[in-house]
Amino acid sequence: MANTNGAFGLRPIGVVGQAANTTGATEYRIASGNTNAIYQGSPVIPLSTGFIDIVGAAAGGTVGLLGVFWGCEYVSSTTGEKVFSNYWPGSGADSNHPVKAFVYDNPMQTFVICSDASLTSEATAQGHVFANANFATATSGSTASGISSAKLGVSTIATTAALQLRIMGIQDDPENSDFTAAGIPVIVRLNNSFNSANGAIVAGTPSTTGV
């Protein structure tokens, strides 16, 4: 039976170890003139300007991922009223007010993400735990729901340290347990996080390859 999961990007579910799981988000800023849509569940990067943006390349580049976008607050340039949204539409903010972004940025935060393809079998999937992977895509989403369409790229699973996701396990979910189909919920954390102790990657512009 096919899995019921559709794409939803990265959803926070816990933290590594026995620390308190607050699933807390840190407030950052989006430039009011940023025309890139940023969807809930999208990985985001820090810019050298002090703002954040949606990741520009699934394979990475010169920038470590800051975290996962969960929503924003801004003042509408049309109505002058405060808007709370689960995604940044890429326009519509009054430039006289900050665009506040809320990001899950704990390097030890774990997330669940759907696989973009079959993992063959439960045994094969278990064998991928502790390996790394990239996103199949990470820059798109739905303007209707505001949800990211990011998925884990099964074909990218390898031991390569530069890959953006570390596989931590497979979520127990009876509705999504057909390992011969796409949509398996994979538990991951961000690899080479910008905020990690070894996150020496400088804030800036990512490479434009690998999406």
C-alpha positions as CSV (number, residue, x, y, z in Angstrom):
1,M,0.0,0.0,0.0
2,A,1.4,3.4,-0.9
3,N,2.3,5.8,1.9
4,T,0.0,8.7,2.7
5,N,2.8,11.2,3.3
6,G,3.1,14.1,0.9
7,A,6.0,16.5,0.9
8,F,6.1,18.8,3.9
9,G,9.8,19.8,4.2
10,L,11.4,19.4,7.6
11,R,9.3,19.1,10.8
12,P,10.9,19.3,14.2
13,I,10.3,16.3,16.4
14,G,13.0,16.3,19.1
15,V,16.7,16.8,20.0
16,V,19.7,14.5,20.1
17,G,20.5,13.3,23.7
18,Q,18.5,14.0,26.8
19,A,18.3,17.8,26.7
20,A,14.9,19.4,27.0
21,N,13.0,19.4,23.7
22,T,11.6,22.9,23.6
23,T,11.4,23.0,19.8
24,G,12.1,26.6,20.3
25,A,12.7,29.0,17.4
26,T,15.1,31.9,17.2
27,E,14.0,35.2,15.7
28,Y,16.0,36.4,12.6
29,R,15.3,39.0,9.9
30,I,14.4,38.7,6.2
31,A,15.3,41.6,4.0
32,S,12.0,43.4,3.1
33,G,13.1,43.4,-0.6
34,N,13.8,39.7,-0.7
35,T,11.8,38.3,-3.6
36,N,12.5,34.6,-2.8
37,A,9.6,32.7,-1.2
38,I,10.5,30.9,1.9
39,Y,8.2,28.1,2.9
40,Q,7.5,26.5,6.3
41,G,9.8,23.6,6.6
42,S,12.5,25.0,4.3
43,P,16.2,25.0,5.2
44,V,17.6,28.5,5.4
45,I,21.0,30.0,5.3
46,P,22.6,33.1,6.9
47,L,23.7,35.9,4.6
48,S,26.7,38.2,5.0
49,T,24.2,41.1,5.2
50,G,22.8,39.8,8.5
51,F,19.6,38.5,7.0
52,I,18.5,35.0,6.1
53,D,17.3,33.4,2.9
54,I,16.1,30.1,1.6
55,V,18.9,27.7,0.7
56,G,20.2,28.3,-2.8
57,A,21.7,24.8,-3.4
58,A,20.7,21.4,-2.1
59,A,24.4,20.3,-2.3
60,G,25.5,23.2,-0.2
61,G,28.6,25.3,-1.1
62,T,30.2,27.9,1.1
63,V,27.3,28.2,3.6
64,G,26.2,25.9,6.4
65,L,22.5,25.6,7.0
66,L,21.3,27.9,9.8
67,G,18.1,26.0,10.5
68,V,14.6,25.4,9.3
69,F,12.1,28.2,8.7
70,W,8.8,28.0,10.6
71,G,7.0,31.3,9.9
72,C,7.3,35.1,9.9
73,E,5.7,38.3,11.0
74,Y,5.7,41.5,9.0
75,V,3.6,44.7,8.3
76,S,1.7,44.6,5.1
77,S,2.6,47.4,2.6
78,T,-1.0,47.3,1.4
79,T,-3.1,47.4,4.6
80,G,-0.6,48.6,7.1
81,E,-1.6,45.7,9.4
82,K,0.6,43.1,11.0
83,V,0.7,39.8,9.2
84,F,1.5,36.4,10.7
85,S,2.3,33.8,8.1
86,N,3.7,30.3,7.9
87,Y,5.7,31.4,4.8
88,W,7.4,34.4,3.4
89,P,5.7,35.1,0.0
90,G,8.6,37.1,-1.4
91,S,6.9,40.5,-1.4
92,G,4.3,42.6,0.4
93,A,6.1,43.9,3.4
94,D,6.3,47.6,4.5
95,S,10.0,48.4,4.3
96,N,9.7,50.7,7.3
97,H,9.2,47.7,9.5
98,P,11.3,44.5,10.1
99,V,10.3,41.2,8.6
100,K,10.8,38.8,11.5
101,A,11.6,35.2,10.7
102,F,11.4,32.3,13.2
103,V,13.9,29.5,12.6
104,Y,14.5,26.2,14.4
105,D,18.3,26.6,14.6
106,N,19.4,24.2,17.4
107,P,22.2,22.1,15.8
108,M,21.0,19.1,17.8
109,Q,17.3,19.5,16.7
110,T,16.0,16.5,14.9
111,F,13.4,16.6,12.1
112,V,11.3,14.2,10.1
113,I,11.4,14.5,6.3
114,C,9.8,12.3,3.6
115,S,11.9,10.1,1.3
116,D,11.5,11.0,-2.4
117,A,11.7,7.4,-3.5
118,S,11.6,3.8,-2.3
119,L,14.0,2.7,0.4
120,T,13.5,-0.9,-0.9
121,S,12.9,-2.6,2.5
122,E,12.9,-2.0,6.2
123,A,16.3,-3.7,6.5
124,T,17.8,-1.5,3.8
125,A,16.3,1.6,5.4
126,Q,17.8,0.7,8.7
127,G,21.2,0.2,7.0
128,H,21.1,3.9,6.0
129,V,20.9,5.1,9.6
130,F,24.1,7.2,10.4
131,A,24.7,7.9,6.7
132,N,24.3,11.3,5.1
133,A,22.0,12.6,2.3
134,N,21.0,15.7,0.4
135,F,17.6,17.1,-0.4
136,A,15.9,16.0,-3.6
137,T,14.8,19.6,-3.7
138,A,14.7,22.3,-1.1
139,T,13.7,25.6,-2.7
140,S,10.1,25.0,-3.7
141,G,6.7,24.8,-1.9
142,S,3.0,25.5,-2.1
143,T,1.7,29.1,-2.1
144,A,-1.7,27.7,-1.1
145,S,-0.6,26.0,2.1
146,G,2.8,27.7,2.6
147,I,4.4,24.3,3.2
148,S,7.8,23.3,1.7
149,S,8.0,20.5,-0.8
150,A,11.5,19.5,0.3
151,K,12.2,15.7,0.4
152,L,15.2,13.6,1.2
153,G,16.9,12.4,-2.0
154,V,17.3,8.7,-1.6
155,S,19.8,8.4,-4.5
156,T,22.1,10.8,-2.7
157,I,22.5,8.7,0.5
158,A,26.2,8.1,1.1
159,T,28.9,8.6,3.8
160,T,30.1,11.9,2.2
161,A,30.5,14.4,5.1
162,A,29.5,17.4,3.0
163,L,25.9,16.1,2.5
164,Q,23.4,18.3,4.3
165,L,21.4,15.8,6.3
166,R,22.5,13.1,8.8
167,I,20.1,10.2,9.0
168,M,19.3,9.4,12.6
169,G,16.5,6.8,12.2
170,I,13.2,5.9,10.7
171,Q,10.0,7.2,12.3
172,D,7.5,4.5,13.4
173,D,4.4,5.4,11.4
174,P,1.9,2.6,10.4
175,E,0.4,4.9,7.7
176,N,3.7,5.4,6.1
177,S,5.5,2.1,6.4
178,D,5.6,0.8,2.8
179,F,9.4,0.8,2.2
180,T,8.8,-0.1,-1.5
181,A,7.2,3.4,-2.0
182,A,8.2,7.0,-1.6
183,G,7.1,8.9,1.5
184,I,8.9,7.0,4.3
185,P,9.4,9.4,7.3
186,V,13.1,9.7,7.9
187,I,14.5,11.2,11.1
188,V,17.4,13.6,10.3
189,R,19.4,16.4,11.8
190,L,21.2,19.1,9.8
191,N,24.8,18.2,9.0
192,N,27.5,20.9,9.3
193,S,25.1,23.3,10.9
194,F,26.1,26.9,10.9
195,N,25.5,27.1,14.6
196,S,27.4,24.0,15.5
197,A,30.7,24.1,17.4
198,N,32.6,23.2,14.2
199,G,30.4,25.5,12.1
200,A,33.3,27.5,10.7
201,I,31.5,28.1,7.4
202,V,31.3,31.8,6.7
203,A,27.8,33.4,6.2
204,G,27.4,34.3,2.5
205,T,26.0,33.1,-0.8
206,P,25.8,29.4,-1.4
207,S,26.9,27.7,-4.6
208,T,24.3,27.5,-7.4
209,T,24.8,23.8,-8.1
210,G,23.1,20.8,-6.8
211,V,19.4,21.9,-6.4
